[in-house]
Amino acid sequence: MIVRLESSFGRTFLLVSRFEPPKSRRSWIPRALFAATVIAVMIDGYYRAISTNSIVKGDDPFYIAVLYTVSLIGILGIHELGHMIASKKHNLKISWPYFIPGIPVLGFVPTFGALIMSRGLIVNRNILFDVGISGPIAGLVVAIIVSTYGAYISPTIPSLQAHELLEKSGLMEMHSSIIMDAIITLVGKHVPNQELVMSPVLLAAWFGFLITFLNLLPAWQLDGGHIARATFGVKWHKILTYASIGILASTGYYIMALFVLMFSMRSQDVKPLDDISPLSRKRKRMFGFVIALAFLCAPLPFSILPQ
């Protein structure tokens, strides 16, 4: 049996229900998905390296594809490892990461990230908060390291030739984030009258920052949603979910907005067993830090740094 402690209309309730253990899943599925994701990322990296070499001659495409794969899978893997470490610390049983392969080459992302299935019961809001925030922070650290190296090896070309060459090569001009712009500037690649050609490694970091931004949105069962649920409770979690859907739609991420909307209507949020005890003050203060990180990692259609 499970006993939950909840509050409604100013009253406190003990809700007793029968415990249904999670169904065991086949152990080969995470391995197969991981292998498929690595293959998709390698293919994507190889063809992106060829496109980059059509603008400025660079290293061997296969070598760049390996760097691209290690960088992107590393960002995603460390993100999930952060969740696993936090879960282990709080004695919460979880599954191995399920990597989700994407569609390489054809303008789509080579992976849609990864997820972990919870096989235990979250005791209180502090644990829910810790598990939610651990992944994005860990992944962001790796994304910063990858972006620094990626910016260093990314070539620059004269601005007058940049747009014409980009159109011929088929590459898209990517909206950068504040944190990526700052790193590019620190590395010394914001050169007057020069345009940076994003290397596949720097593109992997761009994906990493994008994933961090999306995950930190206070919506549904995203990491930011868990953080918001732990900080504010059910009511504000729903409000922030709809606000996040609006942000996604207004910034052009319509598929992600539709995804969050559909699944937030079908599946419930994560409920800790003790939903009465408030979040610790230290963790409450960190919520503003989480929102600030999401803004810094968001791909913006403008730059705050001088060009």
C-alpha positions in Angstrom: 0.0 0.0 0.0 1.0 3.6 -0.6 0.1 6.6 1.7 0.3 10.1 0.2 0.0 13.3 2.2 -1.8 16.1 0.2 -3.6 19.4 0.9 -6.8 20.5 -0.8 -9.2 23.4 0.0 -7.3 24.1 3.2 -7.5 20.6 4.5 -4.9 17.9 4.8 -5.6 14.4 3.5 -3.9 11.0 3.8 -4.6 9.1 0.6 -4.1 5.3 0.8 -3.9 3.3 -2.4 -2.6 0.0 -3.6 1.0 -0.1 -4.8 1.5 -1.3 -8.4 5.1 -2.1 -9.0 6.5 -0.8 -12.3 6.6 -3.3 -15.2 10.0 -4.7 -15.9 11.3 -3.6 -19.4 13.6 -5.5 -21.6 17.2 -4.7 -20.9 18.3 -4.7 -24.5 16.1 -1.7 -25.5 18.3 1.0 -24.0 21.3 -0.5 -25.6 19.7 -0.7 -29.0 18.4 2.8 -28.8 21.8 4.1 -27.8 23.5 2.3 -30.7 20.8 3.7 -33.1 21.4 7.2 -31.7 25.2 7.0 -32.1 24.8 5.9 -35.7 22.3 8.7 -36.5 24.6 11.3 -35.0 27.7 9.9 -36.8 25.9 10.1 -40.2 24.6 13.6 -39.4 28.1 14.8 -38.3 29.7 13.3 -41.4 27.5 15.2 -43.9 27.6 18.4 -41.8 31.4 18.2 -42.0 31.3 17.9 -45.8 29.0 20.9 -45.9 31.4 22.9 -43.7 34.3 21.9 -45.9 32.5 23.2 -49.0 32.9 26.7 -47.4 36.3 26.4 -45.8 38.6 23.4 -46.1 38.8 21.6 -42.8 39.7 18.3 -41.3 38.7 14.8 -42.5 34.9 14.5 -42.4 35.0 11.2 -40.6 37.3 12.6 -37.9 35.0 15.6 -37.4 32.0 13.2 -37.3 33.6 11.4 -34.4 34.2 14.6 -32.5 30.6 15.7 -33.2 29.3 12.4 -32.0 31.4 12.3 -28.8 30.4 16.0 -28.1 26.7 15.6 -28.6 26.3 12.2 -27.0 28.6 13.4 -24.2 26.3 16.3 -23.4 23.2 14.1 -23.4 25.0 11.3 -21.5 26.3 13.6 -18.7 22.9 15.2 -18.5 21.3 11.9 -17.8 24.2 10.9 -15.5 23.4 14.0 -13.4 19.9 12.7 -12.9 21.2 9.2 -12.1 23.7 10.5 -9.4 21.0 12.6 -7.8 18.6 9.7 -7.8 21.2 7.4 -6.3 21.9 10.0 -3.6 18.2 9.9 -2.6 17.9 6.1 -3.0 15.5 6.5 -5.9 15.3 3.6 -8.3 15.5 4.6 -12.0 16.1 2.9 -15.4 19.0 3.3 -17.7 18.8 6.2 -20.1 16.6 5.7 -23.2 18.3 7.7 -26.0 16.0 8.7 -28.8 17.5 8.7 -32.3 16.4 11.5 -34.7 16.5 12.0 -38.4 20.0 13.0 -39.7 21.1 15.0 -42.7 17.6 16.1 -43.9 17.6 19.2 -41.8 16.3 17.5 -38.7 18.0 16.9 -35.4 20.0 13.6 -35.2 18.6 12.9 -31.7 15.7 14.0 -29.7 17.6 13.6 -26.4 17.2 10.9 -23.8 15.0 10.1 -20.9 15.0 8.0 -17.7 12.1 6.1 -16.3 11.5 6.4 -12.5 11.0 3.0 -10.8 10.7 4.3 -7.3 8.6 6.7 -5.2 9.7 10.3 -4.7 9.3 11.0 -1.0 9.2 14.8 -0.9 9.6 18.0 -2.9 13.3 18.5 -2.1 14.0 15.2 -3.8 11.9 16.1 -6.8 13.7 19.4 -7.1 17.2 17.8 -6.8 16.5 15.2 -9.5 15.1 17.8 -11.8 17.9 20.3 -11.6 20.8 17.9 -11.6 20.6 16.9 -15.3 20.5 20.3 -16.9 23.3 21.6 -14.7 25.6 18.6 -15.5 24.8 18.8 -19.3 25.4 22.6 -19.3 28.9 22.2 -17.9 29.8 19.8 -20.7 28.1 22.1 -23.3 30.2 25.0 -22.2 33.4 23.0 -22.6 32.4 21.7 -26.0 31.4 25.1 -27.2 34.7 26.6 -26.2 36.6 24.0 -28.2 34.1 24.1 -31.0 34.4 27.9 -31.3 38.2 27.6 -31.3 38.2 25.3 -34.3 35.4 27.1 -36.2 36.8 29.1 -39.2 35.8 32.7 -40.1 35.2 34.1 -43.5 34.7 37.6 -44.8 31.2 38.9 -44.1 30.7 39.9 -47.8 31.1 36.3 -48.9 29.3 34.6 -45.9 25.7 34.7 -47.0 26.3 33.7 -50.6 28.5 30.7 -49.5 26.0 29.7 -46.9 23.2 29.6 -49.4 25.2 27.5 -51.9 26.3 25.0 -49.2 22.8 24.6 -47.9 23.8 25.4 -44.3 21.4 27.4 -42.2 22.3 30.5 -40.2 21.7 29.4 -36.6 20.4 31.8 -33.9 22.9 31.9 -31.1 22.3 32.1 -27.4 23.7 34.6 -25.0 26.0 32.1 -23.4 27.3 30.8 -26.7 27.8 34.4 -28.0 29.8 35.1 -24.8 32.0 32.1 -25.3 32.6 32.9 -29.0 33.7 36.4 -27.9 36.0 35.1 -25.2 37.7 32.7 -27.6 38.3 35.7 -29.9 36.1 34.7 -32.9 33.9 37.8 -33.0 36.2 39.5 -35.5 35.1 42.8 -37.4 34.0 42.2 -41.0 34.3 38.4 -40.4 31.6 35.8 -40.1 31.9 32.6 -38.0 31.2 29.3 -39.8 29.9 27.0 -37.1 31.9 23.8 -37.0 30.0 20.5 -36.3 31.5 20.5 -32.8 30.2 24.0 -32.1 26.8 22.8 -33.6 26.8 20.0 -31.0 27.2 22.6 -28.3 24.4 24.6 -29.9 22.2 21.5 -29.6 23.3 21.1 -26.0 22.3 24.7 -25.1 19.0 24.2 -26.9 18.3 21.0 -25.0 19.1 22.8 -21.7 16.8 25.7 -22.6 13.9 23.3 -23.5 14.5 21.1 -20.4 14.5 24.1 -18.0 11.2 25.4 -19.2 8.8 25.1 -16.2 6.4 22.8 -18.1 4.8 19.4 -17.7 7.3 16.7 -16.9 10.3 18.4 -18.3 13.1 18.9 -15.8 12.0 22.5 -15.4 8.5 21.3 -14.8 9.6 19.1 -12.0 11.5 22.0 -10.5 8.4 24.3 -10.8 6.1 21.5 -9.4 8.4 21.1 -6.4 8.7 24.9 -5.8 5.1 26.1 -6.3 2.8 23.1 -6.3 0.1 21.9 -8.6 -1.8 25.2 -9.4 1.2 27.2 -10.5 2.8 24.2 -12.2 -0.2 24.2 -14.6 -0.1 27.9 -15.2 3.7 27.8 -15.9 3.1 24.9 -18.3 0.7 26.9 -20.4 3.0 29.9 -20.2 5.9 27.7 -21.5 3.8 26.4 -24.3 3.2 30.1 -25.3 6.9 30.8 -25.2 7.7 27.8 -27.4 5.0 28.7 -29.9 6.1 32.4 -30.0 9.8 31.4 -30.6 8.9 29.1 -33.5 9.2 25.7 -31.7 5.7 24.7 -32.7 6.3 20.9 -32.6 7.7 21.1 -29.1 4.8 23.3 -28.0 2.3 20.8 -29.4 4.2 17.9 -27.8 4.1 19.5 -24.4 0.4 20.5 -24.8 -0.7 17.1 -25.8 1.1 15.1 -23.2 0.4 17.6 -20.4 -3.3 16.9 -21.0 -2.9 13.1 -21.0 -0.4 12.5 -18.2 -0.3 13.8 -14.7 2.6 15.5 -13.0 4.9 13.8 -10.6 3.4 13.7 -7.1 5.8 13.2 -4.1 4.4 11.1 -1.3 4.7 14.1 1.0 3.2 17.0 -0.9 2.7 19.1 2.2 6.2 19.8 3.4 7.5 22.9 1.6 10.6 23.1 -0.5 13.7 24.2 1.5 14.5 28.0 1.3 17.8 27.3 -0.5 16.1 25.4 -3.3 13.4 28.1 -3.6 16.0 30.7 -4.2 17.5 28.5 -6.9 14.4 28.7 -9.0 15.3 32.2 -10.2 18.7 30.9 -11.1 17.0 28.1 -13.2 15.0 30.7 -15.1 18.1 32.8 -15.7 19.9 29.8 -17.1 17.0 29.0 -19.4 17.1 32.5 -20.8 20.9 32.4 -21.3 20.7 29.1 -23.2 17.7 30.1 -25.4 18.5 30.7 -29.1 17.6 34.3 -29.7 17.0 36.0 -33.0 19.3 38.8 -31.9 22.7 39.3 -30.2 23.5 41.5 -27.3 27.2 41.4 -28.1 28.8 43.8 -30.6 29.5 42.3 -34.0 
